[in-house]
Amino acid sequence: MDTKNTFLFDRRKYVVLLAGLLMLVIGFALMLGGGAEAQNEFNPEIFSAQRIGVAPWFLFIGLVLPIIAIMIPRKEA
């Protein structure tokens, strides 16, 4: 039986996985802040377009990219 020592993922798949991780970090970073100074004070900044519109898309893409990385066919050399 011929056993070959190969990695499960190639370089291309690891790049896609790291891109997904980076997108998740950026998405969560975009959601930071916007809290009020006092507990009984309202800050409308929590409903900004950055937190409601942009950040969830970064998170969604960051969750989809690892799935894509798993599904990419391996290049046979």
Summary of the structure (lengths in Angstrom):
residues: 77
radius of gyration: 19.4
end to end distance: 19.9
largest distance: 70.8
contacts: 163
relative contact order: 0.22
helix: 61%
strand: 0%
